[in-house]
Amino acid sequence: MVREPARHGWVALTDAEASVARLVAQGRTNREVAERLFLSPHTVNSHLRNVFAKLGIRSHVELARLGALDADRP
């Protein structure tokens, strides 16, 4: 039996999206995330749009709240 990949929630995030999400949830700006992960700010924005859609949120603040509530995620 083949399972489809998750489309929502933390488990649906790619490794790159999860890395960006973790840093943003810690309070880092998009520019700081880009510098730390050696990405362009445009790429960080793209990952964040995907993260927001998969988690059903709209802002950095909501992401930080989720990160605080779900500190045991992978």
Gaussian input, Z-matrix of N, CA and C with variables (Angstrom, degrees):
# hf/3-21g

backbone

0 1
 N
 C     1     B1
 C     2     B2     1     A1
 N     3     B3     2     A2     1     D1
 C     4     B4     3     A3     2     D2
 C     5     B5     4     A4     3     D3
 N     6     B6     5     A5     4     D4
 C     7     B7     6     A6     5     D5
 C     8     B8     7     A7     6     D6
 N     9     B9     8     A8     7     D7
 C    10    B10     9     A9     8     D8
 C    11    B11    10    A10     9     D9
 N    12    B12    11    A11    10    D10
 C    13    B13    12    A12    11    D11
 C    14    B14    13    A13    12    D12
 N    15    B15    14    A14    13    D13
 C    16    B16    15    A15    14    D14
 C    17    B17    16    A16    15    D15
 N    18    B18    17    A17    16    D16
 C    19    B19    18    A18    17    D17
 C    20    B20    19    A19    18    D18
 N    21    B21    20    A20    19    D19
 C    22    B22    21    A21    20    D20
 C    23    B23    22    A22    21    D21
 N    24    B24    23    A23    22    D22
 C    25    B25    24    A24    23    D23
 C    26    B26    25    A25    24    D24
 N    27    B27    26    A26    25    D25
 C    28    B28    27    A27    26    D26
 C    29    B29    28    A28    27    D27
 N    30    B30    29    A29    28    D28
 C    31    B31    30    A30    29    D29
 C    32    B32    31    A31    30    D30
 N    33    B33    32    A32    31    D31
 C    34    B34    33    A33    32    D32
 C    35    B35    34    A34    33    D33
 N    36    B36    35    A35    34    D34
 C    37    B37    36    A36    35    D35
 C    38    B38    37    A37    36    D36
 N    39    B39    38    A38    37    D37
 C    40    B40    39    A39    38    D38
 C    41    B41    40    A40    39    D39
 N    42    B42    41    A41    40    D40
 C    43    B43    42    A42    41    D41
 C    44    B44    43    A43    42    D42
 N    45    B45    44    A44    43    D43
 C    46    B46    45    A45    44    D44
 C    47    B47    46    A46    45    D45
 N    48    B48    47    A47    46    D46
 C    49    B49    48    A48    47    D47
 C    50    B50    49    A49    48    D48
 N    51    B51    50    A50    49    D49
 C    52    B52    51    A51    50    D50
 C    53    B53    52    A52    51    D51
 N    54    B54    53    A53    52    D52
 C    55    B55    54    A54    53    D53
 C    56    B56    55    A55    54    D54
 N    57    B57    56    A56    55    D55
 C    58    B58    57    A57    56    D56
 C    59    B59    58    A58    57    D57
 N    60    B60    59    A59    58    D58
 C    61    B61    60    A60    59    D59
 C    62    B62    61    A61    60    D60
 N    63    B63    62    A62    61    D61
 C    64    B64    63    A63    62    D62
 C    65    B65    64    A64    63    D63
 N    66    B66    65    A65    64    D64
 C    67    B67    66    A66    65    D65
 C    68    B68    67    A67    66    D66
 N    69    B69    68    A68    67    D67
 C    70    B70    69    A69    68    D68
 C    71    B71    70    A70    69    D69
 N    72    B72    71    A71    70    D70
 C    73    B73    72    A72    71    D71
 C    74    B74    73    A73    72    D72
 N    75    B75    74    A74    73    D73
 C    76    B76    75    A75    74    D74
 C    77    B77    76    A76    75    D75
 N    78    B78    77    A77    76    D76
 C    79    B79    78    A78    77    D77
 C    80    B80    79    A79    78    D78
 N    81    B81    80    A80    79    D79
 C    82    B82    81    A81    80    D80
 C    83    B83    82    A82    81    D81
 N    84    B84    83    A83    82    D82
 C    85    B85    84    A84    83    D83
 C    86    B86    85    A85    84    D84
 N    87    B87    86    A86    85    D85
 C    88    B88    87    A87    86    D86
 C    89    B89    88    A88    87    D87
 N    90    B90    89    A89    88    D88
 C    91    B91    90    A90    89    D89
 C    92    B92    91    A91    90    D90
 N    93    B93    92    A92    91    D91
 C    94    B94    93    A93    92    D92
 C    95    B95    94    A94    93    D93
 N    96    B96    95    A95    94    D94
 C    97    B97    96    A96    95    D95
 C    98    B98    97    A97    96    D96
 N    99    B99    98    A98    97    D97
 C   100   B100    99    A99    98    D98
 C   101   B101   100   A100    99    D99
 N   102   B102   101   A101   100   D100
 C   103   B103   102   A102   101   D101
 C   104   B104   103   A103   102   D102
 N   105   B105   104   A104   103   D103
 C   106   B106   105   A105   104   D104
 C   107   B107   106   A106   105   D105
 N   108   B108   107   A107   106   D106
 C   109   B109   108   A108   107   D107
 C   110   B110   109   A109   108   D108
 N   111   B111   110   A110   109   D109
 C   112   B112   111   A111   110   D110
 C   113   B113   112   A112   111   D111
 N   114   B114   113   A113   112   D112
 C   115   B115   114   A114   113   D113
 C   116   B116   115   A115   114   D114
 N   117   B117   116   A116   115   D115
 C   118   B118   117   A117   116   D116
 C   119   B119   118   A118   117   D117
 N   120   B120   119   A119   118   D118
 C   121   B121   120   A120   119   D119
 C   122   B122   121   A121   120   D120
 N   123   B123   122   A122   121   D121
 C   124   B124   123   A123   122   D122
 C   125   B125   124   A124   123   D123
 N   126   B126   125   A125   124   D124
 C   127   B127   126   A126   125   D125
 C   128   B128   127   A127   126   D126
 N   129   B129   128   A128   127   D127
 C   130   B130   129   A129   128   D128
 C   131   B131   130   A130   129   D129
 N   132   B132   131   A131   130   D130
 C   133   B133   132   A132   131   D131
 C   134   B134   133   A133   132   D132
 N   135   B135   134   A134   133   D133
 C   136   B136   135   A135   134   D134
 C   137   B137   136   A136   135   D135
 N   138   B138   137   A137   136   D136
 C   139   B139   138   A138   137   D137
 C   140   B140   139   A139   138   D138
 N   141   B141   140   A140   139   D139
 C   142   B142   141   A141   140   D140
 C   143   B143   142   A142   141   D141
 N   144   B144   143   A143   142   D142
 C   145   B145   144   A144   143   D143
 C   146   B146   145   A145   144   D144
 N   147   B147   146   A146   145   D145
 C   148   B148   147   A147   146   D146
 C   149   B149   148   A148   147   D147
 N   150   B150   149   A149   148   D148
 C   151   B151   150   A150   149   D149
 C   152   B152   151   A151   150   D150
 N   153   B153   152   A152   151   D151
 C   154   B154   153   A153   152   D152
 C   155   B155   154   A154   153   D153
 N   156   B156   155   A155   154   D154
 C   157   B157   156   A156   155   D155
 C   158   B158   157   A157   156   D156
 N   159   B159   158   A158   157   D157
 C   160   B160   159   A159   158   D158
 C   161   B161   160   A160   159   D159
 N   162   B162   161   A161   160   D160
 C   163   B163   162   A162   161   D161
 C   164   B164   163   A163   162   D162
 N   165   B165   164   A164   163   D163
 C   166   B166   165   A165   164   D164
 C   167   B167   166   A166   165   D165
 N   168   B168   167   A167   166   D166
 C   169   B169   168   A168   167   D167
 C   170   B170   169   A169   168   D168
 N   171   B171   170   A170   169   D169
 C   172   B172   171   A171   170   D170
 C   173   B173   172   A172   171   D171
 N   174   B174   173   A173   172   D172
 C   175   B175   174   A174   173   D173
 C   176   B176   175   A175   174   D174
 N   177   B177   176   A176   175   D175
 C   178   B178   177   A177   176   D176
 C   179   B179   178   A178   177   D177
 N   180   B180   179   A179   178   D178
 C   181   B181   180   A180   179   D179
 C   182   B182   181   A181   180   D180
 N   183   B183   182   A182   181   D181
 C   184   B184   183   A183   182   D182
 C   185   B185   184   A184   183   D183
 N   186   B186   185   A185   184   D184
 C   187   B187   186   A186   185   D185
 C   188   B188   187   A187   186   D186
 N   189   B189   188   A188   187   D187
 C   190   B190   189   A189   188   D188
 C   191   B191   190   A190   189   D189
 N   192   B192   191   A191   190   D190
 C   193   B193   192   A192   191   D191
 C   194   B194   193   A193   192   D192
 N   195   B195   194   A194   193   D193
 C   196   B196   195   A195   194   D194
 C   197   B197   196   A196   195   D195
 N   198   B198   197   A197   196   D196
 C   199   B199   198   A198   197   D197
 C   200   B200   199   A199   198   D198
 N   201   B201   200   A200   199   D199
 C   202   B202   201   A201   200   D200
 C   203   B203   202   A202   201   D201
 N   204   B204   203   A203   202   D202
 C   205   B205   204   A204   203   D203
 C   206   B206   205   A205   204   D204
 N   207   B207   206   A206   205   D205
 C   208   B208   207   A207   206   D206
 C   209   B209   208   A208   207   D207
 N   210   B210   209   A209   208   D208
 C   211   B211   210   A210   209   D209
 C   212   B212   211   A211   210   D210
 N   213   B213   212   A212   211   D211
 C   214   B214   213   A213   212   D212
 C   215   B215   214   A214   213   D213
 N   216   B216   215   A215   214   D214
 C   217   B217   216   A216   215   D215
 C   218   B218   217   A217   216   D216
 N   219   B219   218   A218   217   D217
 C   220   B220   219   A219   218   D218
 C   221   B221   220   A220   219   D219

   B1=1.4496
   B2=1.5340
   B3=1.3082
   B4=1.4611
   B5=1.5150
   B6=1.3231
   B7=1.4679
   B8=1.5109
   B9=1.3142
   B10=1.4654
   B11=1.5189
   B12=1.3229
   B13=1.4666
   B14=1.5294
   B15=1.3188
   B16=1.4618
   B17=1.5220
   B18=1.3246
   B19=1.4656
   B20=1.5164
   B21=1.3240
   B22=1.4627
   B23=1.5246
   B24=1.3122
   B25=1.4554
   B26=1.5158
   B27=1.3221
   B28=1.4651
   B29=1.5199
   B30=1.3263
   B31=1.4648
   B32=1.5193
   B33=1.3209
   B34=1.4645
   B35=1.5264
   B36=1.3206
   B37=1.4643
   B38=1.5221
   B39=1.3258
   B40=1.4640
   B41=1.5258
   B42=1.3114
   B43=1.4663
   B44=1.5300
   B45=1.3320
   B46=1.4670
   B47=1.5293
   B48=1.3195
   B49=1.4702
   B50=1.5222
   B51=1.3261
   B52=1.4662
   B53=1.5303
   B54=1.3277
   B55=1.4609
   B56=1.5178
   B57=1.3262
   B58=1.4622
   B59=1.5296
   B60=1.3265
   B61=1.4680
   B62=1.5259
   B63=1.3198
   B64=1.4690
   B65=1.5287
   B66=1.3243
   B67=1.4632
   B68=1.5233
   B69=1.3238
   B70=1.4699
   B71=1.5259
   B72=1.3255
   B73=1.4682
   B74=1.5296
   B75=1.3381
   B76=1.4701
   B77=1.5274
   B78=1.3336
   B79=1.4555
   B80=1.5158
   B81=1.3202
   B82=1.4610
   B83=1.5273
   B84=1.3212
   B85=1.4611
   B86=1.5261
   B87=1.3260
   B88=1.4632
   B89=1.5202
   B90=1.3155
   B91=1.4659
   B92=1.5316
   B93=1.3310
   B94=1.4660
   B95=1.5286
   B96=1.3230
   B97=1.4658
   B98=1.5270
   B99=1.3269
   B100=1.4644
   B101=1.5265
   B102=1.3169
   B103=1.4645
   B104=1.5264
   B105=1.3120
   B106=1.4657
   B107=1.5285
   B108=1.3437
   B109=1.4630
   B110=1.5334
   B111=1.3337
   B112=1.4598
   B113=1.5280
   B114=1.3304
   B115=1.4625
   B116=1.5216
   B117=1.3084
   B118=1.4581
   B119=1.5365
   B120=1.3307
   B121=1.4663
   B122=1.5292
   B123=1.3352
   B124=1.4664
   B125=1.5339
   B126=1.3230
   B127=1.4669
   B128=1.5202
   B129=1.3177
   B130=1.4686
   B131=1.5256
   B132=1.3341
   B133=1.4683
   B134=1.5240
   B135=1.3118
   B136=1.4599
   B137=1.5262
   B138=1.3269
   B139=1.4639
   B140=1.5309
   B141=1.3179
   B142=1.4647
   B143=1.5189
   B144=1.3245
   B145=1.4768
   B146=1.5250
   B147=1.3328
   B148=1.4662
   B149=1.5252
   B150=1.3228
   B151=1.4639
   B152=1.5277
   B153=1.3222
   B154=1.4640
   B155=1.5212
   B156=1.3274
   B157=1.4695
   B158=1.5264
   B159=1.3220
   B160=1.4651
   B161=1.5275
   B162=1.3280
   B163=1.4702
   B164=1.5246
   B165=1.3120
   B166=1.4608
   B167=1.5166
   B168=1.3288
   B169=1.4605
   B170=1.5222
   B171=1.3618
   B172=1.4593
   B173=1.5215
   B174=1.3255
   B175=1.4592
   B176=1.5259
   B177=1.3311
   B178=1.4685
   B179=1.5256
   B180=1.3215
   B181=1.4702
   B182=1.5243
   B183=1.3228
   B184=1.4653
   B185=1.5275
   B186=1.3228
   B187=1.4577
   B188=1.5249
   B189=1.3200
   B190=1.4716
   B191=1.5225
   B192=1.3205
   B193=1.4710
   B194=1.5191
   B195=1.3239
   B196=1.4514
   B197=1.5259
   B198=1.3300
   B199=1.4603
   B200=1.5186
   B201=1.3164
   B202=1.4672
   B203=1.5229
   B204=1.3214
   B205=1.4606
   B206=1.5124
   B207=1.3105
   B208=1.4635
   B209=1.5187
   B210=1.3147
   B211=1.4669
   B212=1.5280
   B213=1.3151
   B214=1.4590
   B215=1.5187
   B216=1.3319
   B217=1.4648
   B218=1.5232
   B219=1.3213
   B220=1.4768
   B221=1.5117
   A1=108.78
   A2=116.95
   A3=122.16
   A4=108.79
   A5=115.71
   A6=120.74
   A7=109.90
   A8=115.04
   A9=119.75
   A10=108.85
   A11=117.15
   A12=119.39
   A13=110.32
   A14=114.90
   A15=120.43
   A16=109.48
   A17=116.21
   A18=120.72
   A19=112.50
   A20=117.04
   A21=120.89
   A22=109.88
   A23=115.19
   A24=121.15
   A25=112.80
   A26=114.97
   A27=121.89
   A28=111.31
   A29=117.92
   A30=120.29
   A31=112.50
   A32=117.90
   A33=122.02
   A34=112.62
   A35=117.31
   A36=120.62
   A37=111.25
   A38=115.34
   A39=119.87
   A40=107.76
   A41=116.68
   A42=120.20
   A43=110.59
   A44=116.85
   A45=120.69
   A46=110.66
   A47=116.97
   A48=120.49
   A49=110.92
   A50=116.70
   A51=120.61
   A52=110.94
   A53=117.65
   A54=120.73
   A55=111.02
   A56=116.17
   A57=120.69
   A58=109.87
   A59=116.85
   A60=121.15
   A61=111.57
   A62=117.21
   A63=120.30
   A64=111.16
   A65=116.35
   A66=119.70
   A67=111.53
   A68=117.17
   A69=120.11
   A70=109.99
   A71=117.11
   A72=120.86
   A73=111.49
   A74=116.57
   A75=121.15
   A76=111.80
   A77=116.85
   A78=119.98
   A79=115.25
   A80=117.37
   A81=119.91
   A82=110.81
   A83=116.37
   A84=121.42
   A85=109.16
   A86=115.98
   A87=120.22
   A88=110.68
   A89=116.91
   A90=120.76
   A91=110.65
   A92=117.45
   A93=120.54
   A94=110.77
   A95=116.18
   A96=120.54
   A97=109.74
   A98=116.25
   A99=120.70
   A100=110.85
   A101=117.06
   A102=120.76
   A103=111.40
   A104=116.12
   A105=119.86
   A106=112.68
   A107=116.45
   A108=120.62
   A109=112.90
   A110=116.52
   A111=121.85
   A112=111.48
   A113=114.71
   A114=122.71
   A115=108.89
   A116=115.87
   A117=118.74
   A118=108.19
   A119=117.14
   A120=119.36
   A121=111.64
   A122=117.29
   A123=120.79
   A124=110.89
   A125=116.95
   A126=121.43
   A127=110.60
   A128=117.03
   A129=120.50
   A130=109.38
   A131=117.30
   A132=120.44
   A133=111.26
   A134=116.82
   A135=121.27
   A136=110.74
   A137=116.60
   A138=120.28
   A139=110.30
   A140=116.62
   A141=119.48
   A142=112.33
   A143=117.26
   A144=119.13
   A145=110.05
   A146=116.19
   A147=120.03
   A148=111.64
   A149=116.58
   A150=121.32
   A151=110.20
   A152=116.28
   A153=120.18
   A154=110.64
   A155=117.27
   A156=120.65
   A157=110.98
   A158=116.82
   A159=120.45
   A160=112.26
   A161=116.96
   A162=120.50
   A163=112.15
   A164=117.36
   A165=120.83
   A166=113.04
   A167=116.30
   A168=121.25
   A169=109.24
   A170=116.08
   A171=119.66
   A172=115.11
   A173=119.12
   A174=118.13
   A175=112.46
   A176=113.41
   A177=120.81
   A178=110.16
   A179=116.88
   A180=121.39
   A181=110.30
   A182=116.56
   A183=119.74
   A184=110.75
   A185=116.89
   A186=120.48
   A187=110.65
   A188=117.19
   A189=120.94
   A190=110.74
   A191=117.18
   A192=120.36
   A193=111.22
   A194=116.69
   A195=120.24
   A196=111.33
   A197=115.45
   A198=119.73
   A199=112.00
   A200=116.48
   A201=120.62
   A202=111.13
   A203=116.70
   A204=120.77
   A205=112.13
   A206=117.13
   A207=122.05
   A208=110.69
   A209=116.79
   A210=122.26
   A211=112.57
   A212=119.19
   A213=120.49
   A214=113.20
   A215=118.76
   A216=120.52
   A217=109.97
   A218=116.52
   A219=118.89
   A220=112.98
   D1=125.85
   D2=-179.71
   D3=-99.27
   D4=128.94
   D5=179.02
   D6=-96.74
   D7=142.26
   D8=175.09
   D9=-77.30
   D10=148.33
   D11=177.76
   D12=-65.53
   D13=150.31
   D14=178.14
   D15=-63.73
   D16=144.84
   D17=-179.62
   D18=-110.41
   D19=-12.26
   D20=-176.97
   D21=-137.28
   D22=154.97
   D23=177.36
   D24=86.69
   D25=177.37
   D26=-176.83
   D27=-58.72
   D28=-36.51
   D29=-177.23
   D30=-67.52
   D31=-18.36
   D32=-179.62
   D33=-81.98
   D34=-13.53
   D35=-176.83
   D36=-73.44
   D37=140.39
   D38=171.68
   D39=-72.44
   D40=168.82
   D41=178.38
   D42=-59.51
   D43=-42.59
   D44=-179.70
   D45=-64.83
   D46=-44.03
   D47=178.69
   D48=-62.64
   D49=-41.83
   D50=179.79
   D51=-64.20
   D52=-39.65
   D53=178.49
   D54=-62.51
   D55=-45.34
   D56=177.98
   D57=-63.51
   D58=-45.34
   D59=-178.41
   D60=-60.34
   D61=-42.64
   D62=-179.37
   D63=-61.32
   D64=-44.77
   D65=-178.42
   D66=-68.08
   D67=-40.67
   D68=177.71
   D69=-65.67
   D70=-40.24
   D71=178.83
   D72=-63.32
   D73=-24.98
   D74=177.21
   D75=-81.47
   D76=-3.76
   D77=177.09
   D78=101.94
   D79=6.48
   D80=179.28
   D81=-76.88
   D82=148.82
   D83=177.27
   D84=-79.32
   D85=165.38
   D86=177.25
   D87=-58.20
   D88=-41.38
   D89=-179.67
   D90=-64.68
   D91=-42.34
   D92=178.35
   D93=-63.30
   D94=-41.05
   D95=178.27
   D96=-62.28
   D97=-45.60
   D98=-179.92
   D99=-58.31
   D100=-46.36
   D101=-179.63
   D102=-64.51
   D103=-43.15
   D104=-176.89
   D105=-67.11
   D106=-36.91
   D107=-177.30
   D108=-97.02
   D109=4.63
   D110=-179.42
   D111=57.05
   D112=47.42
   D113=178.14
   D114=-120.75
   D115=163.64
   D116=172.98
   D117=-81.11
   D118=152.80
   D119=175.98
   D120=-57.44
   D121=-32.95
   D122=177.62
   D123=-62.00
   D124=-42.12
   D125=178.80
   D126=-64.84
   D127=-40.96
   D128=177.27
   D129=-60.95
   D130=-45.37
   D131=178.38
   D132=-59.37
   D133=-41.53
   D134=179.50
   D135=-62.83
   D136=-46.38
   D137=178.18
   D138=-61.24
   D139=-41.56
   D140=-179.32
   D141=-64.88
   D142=-38.92
   D143=176.30
   D144=-58.67
   D145=-42.27
   D146=178.07
   D147=-66.11
   D148=-42.63
   D149=178.69
   D150=-60.41
   D151=-48.69
   D152=-179.10
   D153=-59.17
   D154=-43.05
   D155=-179.56
   D156=-65.04
   D157=-44.13
   D158=-177.36
   D159=-69.67
   D160=-30.28
   D161=-179.52
   D162=-95.35
   D163=-6.23
   D164=178.89
   D165=69.20
   D166=38.33
   D167=-179.35
   D168=-126.10
   D169=175.41
   D170=-176.79
   D171=-132.21
   D172=-0.66
   D173=-173.99
   D174=-151.88
   D175=165.48
   D176=174.33
   D177=-60.49
   D178=-38.87
   D179=-178.25
   D180=-61.86
   D181=-45.48
   D182=178.50
   D183=-63.87
   D184=-37.69
   D185=178.05
   D186=-64.40
   D187=-41.56
   D188=177.68
   D189=-63.41
   D190=-40.42
   D191=177.87
   D192=-63.40
   D193=-44.76
   D194=178.08
   D195=-62.19
   D196=-41.37
   D197=178.86
   D198=-61.56
   D199=-38.67
   D200=178.70
   D201=-69.40
   D202=-35.77
   D203=-179.04
   D204=-77.80
   D205=-26.72
   D206=-174.01
   D207=-120.00
   D208=50.16
   D209=-173.82
   D210=-65.68
   D211=-16.50
   D212=-177.58
   D213=-94.37
   D214=12.12
   D215=178.28
   D216=-68.54
   D217=157.99
   D218=-179.07
   D219=-67.83

